[in-house]
Amino acid sequence: MLGGETIEVTGEVWKWRPAEPEAAGWHFLTVDGAAAAEIRYAAIGRTGGFGSIKVTATIGGTTWRTSLFPHKESGGFLLPLKADVRKKEAVDAGSMVTALLDV
C-alpha cells in the first residue's frame, strides 16, 4: 500500500483505439465521481508528471503497481489495464470489474 487509503471502484472496461486501424489499443477503467474526489484528496502533494497518481491496484486475485492518469472528459482518472492483468482475470472491453486502489 502506498499512502494508506484504499478506494473501491466498479465500472465497465473500455478500449481506446488510435486512428491507425492496425495499431493496438489500450484498455481502461474510468474512475470518476466520489471515488475520483477521494483519490484526489488522498494524493494531495503526491502527484507526478501530467497529474498522474501512483497506486497499487487489485482486480480479483491480481495486484500490480501503476499510475492513474487525469481524464478530462469524466473529470476523474483512467486506470490502465495491462494485457497480463486482463488475461489473468479474464477481462476485456465491456467487462464489469471492481478494482481496489491503494493510494
C-alpha atoms as a printed R data frame, in Angstrom:
    type eleno elety resid chain resno       x       y       z
1   ATOM     1    CA   MET     A     1   0.000   0.000   0.000
2   ATOM     2    CA   LEU     A     2   1.333   3.441  -0.892
3   ATOM     3    CA   GLY     A     3  -0.294   6.113   1.256
4   ATOM     4    CA   GLY     A     4  -2.706   4.176   3.391
5   ATOM     5    CA   GLU     A     5  -6.096   4.815   1.738
6   ATOM     6    CA   THR     A     6  -7.905   2.083  -0.200
7   ATOM     7    CA   ILE     A     7 -10.662   3.146  -2.568
8   ATOM     8    CA   GLU     A     8 -13.009   0.716  -4.316
9   ATOM     9    CA   VAL     A     9 -14.300   1.484  -7.793
10  ATOM    10    CA   THR     A    10 -16.579  -0.541 -10.069
11  ATOM    11    CA   GLY     A    11 -17.112   0.116 -13.749
12  ATOM    12    CA   GLU     A    12 -17.020  -1.110 -17.307
13  ATOM    13    CA   VAL     A    13 -13.695  -1.701 -19.033
14  ATOM    14    CA   TRP     A    14 -13.370   0.129 -22.345
15  ATOM    15    CA   LYS     A    15 -10.828   0.125 -25.132
16  ATOM    16    CA   TRP     A    16  -9.217   3.172 -26.697
17  ATOM    17    CA   ARG     A    17  -8.043   2.718 -30.273
18  ATOM    18    CA   PRO     A    18  -5.669   5.033 -32.107
19  ATOM    19    CA   ALA     A    19  -6.600   6.421 -35.521
20  ATOM    20    CA   GLU     A    20  -4.415   3.855 -37.320
21  ATOM    21    CA   PRO     A    21  -6.532   0.691 -37.704
22  ATOM    22    CA   GLU     A    22  -3.521  -1.644 -37.491
23  ATOM    23    CA   ALA     A    23  -2.288  -0.162 -34.190
24  ATOM    24    CA   ALA     A    24  -3.067  -1.839 -30.882
25  ATOM    25    CA   GLY     A    25  -5.346  -0.131 -28.365
26  ATOM    26    CA   TRP     A    26  -5.327   0.323 -24.616
27  ATOM    27    CA   HIS     A    27  -7.894  -0.887 -22.072
28  ATOM    28    CA   PHE     A    28  -9.004   1.397 -19.242
29  ATOM    29    CA   LEU     A    29 -11.328   1.635 -16.283
30  ATOM    30    CA   THR     A    30 -12.671   5.158 -15.717
31  ATOM    31    CA   VAL     A    31 -12.520   6.330 -12.101
32  ATOM    32    CA   ASP     A    32 -14.903   9.252 -11.625
33  ATOM    33    CA   GLY     A    33 -17.378  10.784  -9.197
34  ATOM    34    CA   ALA     A    34 -16.855  10.340  -5.462
35  ATOM    35    CA   ALA     A    35 -14.024   7.821  -5.967
36  ATOM    36    CA   ALA     A    36 -12.046  10.349  -8.035
37  ATOM    37    CA   ALA     A    37 -12.593  13.014  -5.382
38  ATOM    38    CA   GLU     A    38 -11.351  10.644  -2.642
39  ATOM    39    CA   ILE     A    39  -8.263   9.780  -4.687
40  ATOM    40    CA   ARG     A    40  -7.535  13.438  -5.395
41  ATOM    41    CA   TYR     A    41  -7.732  14.196  -1.650
42  ATOM    42    CA   ALA     A    42  -5.653  11.152  -0.627
43  ATOM    43    CA   ALA     A    43  -2.909  12.095  -3.112
44  ATOM    44    CA   ILE     A    44  -2.509  15.775  -2.181
45  ATOM    45    CA   GLY     A    45   1.136  16.680  -2.685
46  ATOM    46    CA   ARG     A    46   1.959  13.337  -4.329
47  ATOM    47    CA   THR     A    47   1.105  13.824  -7.981
48  ATOM    48    CA   GLY     A    48   3.579  13.081 -10.725
49  ATOM    49    CA   GLY     A    49   4.004  14.155 -14.317
50  ATOM    50    CA   PHE     A    50   0.814  15.072 -16.178
51  ATOM    51    CA   GLY     A    51  -1.061  14.914 -12.828
52  ATOM    52    CA   SER     A    52  -0.586  11.157 -12.535
53  ATOM    53    CA   ILE     A    53  -1.068   9.411  -9.190
54  ATOM    54    CA   LYS     A    54   0.826   6.244  -8.248
55  ATOM    55    CA   VAL     A    55  -1.387   3.451  -6.939
56  ATOM    56    CA   THR     A    56  -1.333  -0.238  -6.197
57  ATOM    57    CA   ALA     A    57  -4.345  -1.727  -7.997
58  ATOM    58    CA   THR     A    58  -6.079  -5.049  -7.375
59  ATOM    59    CA   ILE     A    59  -8.655  -6.742  -9.570
60  ATOM    60    CA   GLY     A    60  -9.674 -10.198  -8.427
61  ATOM    61    CA   GLY     A    61  -6.507 -12.005  -7.360
62  ATOM    62    CA   THR     A    62  -4.137  -9.806  -9.369
63  ATOM    63    CA   THR     A    63  -2.268  -6.876  -7.812
64  ATOM    64    CA   TRP     A    64   0.086  -4.516  -9.658
65  ATOM    65    CA   ARG     A    65   1.687  -1.081  -9.342
66  ATOM    66    CA   THR     A    66   0.590   1.539 -11.852
67  ATOM    67    CA   SER     A    67  -0.481   5.150 -12.154
68  ATOM    68    CA   LEU     A    68  -3.852   6.786 -12.613
69  ATOM    69    CA   PHE     A    69  -3.960   9.489 -15.269
70  ATOM    70    CA   PRO     A    70  -6.281  12.510 -15.349
71  ATOM    71    CA   HIS     A    71  -9.237  12.103 -17.711
72  ATOM    72    CA   LYS     A    72 -10.574  15.419 -18.942
73  ATOM    73    CA   GLU     A    73 -13.848  14.005 -20.308
74  ATOM    74    CA   SER     A    74 -15.002  12.494 -16.993
75  ATOM    75    CA   GLY     A    75 -13.214  14.865 -14.629
76  ATOM    76    CA   GLY     A    76 -11.737  11.782 -12.986
77  ATOM    77    CA   PHE     A    77  -8.918   9.371 -13.766
78  ATOM    78    CA   LEU     A    78  -8.079   6.469 -16.053
79  ATOM    79    CA   LEU     A    79  -6.751   3.173 -14.680
80  ATOM    80    CA   PRO     A    80  -4.820   1.411 -17.474
81  ATOM    81    CA   LEU     A    81  -5.313  -2.360 -17.536
82  ATOM    82    CA   LYS     A    82  -2.292  -4.102 -18.985
83  ATOM    83    CA   ALA     A    83  -2.650  -7.292 -21.010
84  ATOM    84    CA   ASP     A    84  -1.206  -9.512 -18.264
85  ATOM    85    CA   VAL     A    85  -3.874  -8.389 -15.789
86  ATOM    86    CA   ARG     A    86  -6.685  -8.748 -18.326
87  ATOM    87    CA   LYS     A    87  -5.541 -12.258 -19.219
88  ATOM    88    CA   LYS     A    88  -5.217 -13.418 -15.589
89  ATOM    89    CA   GLU     A    89  -8.641 -12.026 -14.671
90  ATOM    90    CA   ALA     A    90 -10.449 -12.827 -17.971
91  ATOM    91    CA   VAL     A    91 -11.264  -9.138 -18.517
92  ATOM    92    CA   ASP     A    92 -11.958  -7.483 -21.872
93  ATOM    93    CA   ALA     A    93 -13.726  -4.391 -23.182
94  ATOM    94    CA   GLY     A    94 -17.282  -4.456 -21.858
95  ATOM    95    CA   SER     A    95 -16.398  -6.425 -18.704
96  ATOM    96    CA   MET     A    96 -17.666  -5.025 -15.396
97  ATOM    97    CA   VAL     A    97 -14.863  -5.058 -12.819
98  ATOM    98    CA   THR     A    98 -14.255  -3.929  -9.265
99  ATOM    99    CA   ALA     A    99 -10.808  -2.537  -8.530
100 ATOM   100    CA   LEU     A   100  -9.253  -1.720  -5.173
101 ATOM   101    CA   LEU     A   101  -6.878   1.229  -5.436
102 ATOM   102    CA   ASP     A   102  -4.317   1.792  -2.689
103 ATOM   103    CA   VAL     A   103  -3.327   5.443  -2.925
